[in-house]
Amino acid sequence: MKNQISAVFVTYEMIESALQNIERLVISVPNANIFLVDNSSPEYKKRKVYSDTIEQLPSRVTYLENSENSRFTAYNIALQSIRSGRIIFRTDDDVFNESITAKIVDKHWNGFATTHHKFNGQLQIKNDHRRPIETCIFDYDFLRTFLPFENKPSADWKLLERAFEKQEPAAFNDVILHKIGHGRELSA
């Protein structure tokens, strides 16, 4: 892989799912820099399943705690440790085809790239900023011009809106994200 990739994983009380997603990435992108930001409650962290799973994290994963349950704060915490390469964002409650990530990371493009996604099994084709940020891959130098994420609802869409205004992304027809309905849903 010619382009270094850094992955920001965020978890809230789904540490086992986060570990599964990390393992999928490691299989396809063995040299990825991986940051896991944990938004889980202190009560959840006392559970045996939590401590057992934390022990299974590959040593190459940088584990970071976040005292508030904010995905955007978690992103900002991890991004403080990243200075170059390509950046992806991942959640603990969706499924990702990281072999597609590996393929797109090494293609020639600048700024950012986008992919389609599936929502509850249905293909979603979005040609604007109203998409999950997990469908995007960013060049660090491009992304940092929009940072930090605001700690407000839809901060990812606000960042993506500015990115789309600045330049048209490299668009790929592949599907990386297989989103399962929960929280804020995207209509078809």
Disulfide bonds with the S-S distance in Angstrom:
none
